[in-house]
Amino acid sequence: MERQLISSASPYEPVAGFSRAVRVGRHVYVAGTAPIMPEGGEPPGDAYGQTRRCLEIIGEALEQAGASFEDVVRTRAYATSPDLFDDFARAHGEVFAEIRPASAFVVVTALADPRWVVELEADAVAPE
């Protein structure tokens, strides 16, 4: 099966050897997506804003892979505190309220950049 690699130009992609997303057949796997801002800007300071930014990046990757949010079947969120769930859920729900993918919210000690409080992954099944 053909393997399509999608890049987001993250500075971490060549260093760590990963792609923003990979499409194999109809399956699209979007890597852990942090709230990285254009041109190295500061990420939003809250979980809601960071989740929205992660979803923007994920949406762009899905589009490049020939998919959309409607095709997402699973999301995984990593957050630095359980107290962030409500803000995360509000932003996630704005995109996925009707789509309702399987989802997980995992609390972790820290993320790669201390400014990040949320990181998301998504899996989708693209149309044929």
Phi, psi and omega in degrees: 000145180289143180243118179255124178260131180245127180253148174247006182068021174298138179295344182275341184302307181289329181292313183268349179071054177221167176247153176300320178210158176227132175247127175232115187061231179269353185272131179239127180242115179261125183297167173310124188240116180265164182281059180283130183265155177302143176057028175074019180295167179289135176289160174305150184275358184233162182295323178299307181297320179292320178296316178301317180295317178301317180294326176299314181295317178298316179301319178295318179295317178300316180300316179297333180270003180081025181231181179211177178302326180298340181268356183288131180248344179206140170233152174227130178244140175242126183226154184274358178201143175294339179293347181274354187302315184299316179293318175302310185298323179297313180292317179298317181295329178298330180265320192248012184305319181267336183281317175052061176290161169299144187212152175225148176233109186248130178268129182238162180293317182199163172248174188300327179244127183298345177281341182275134176244348181219142172219142183233151170236158176212145173238140181222159171241108185285156175295159181285000000 
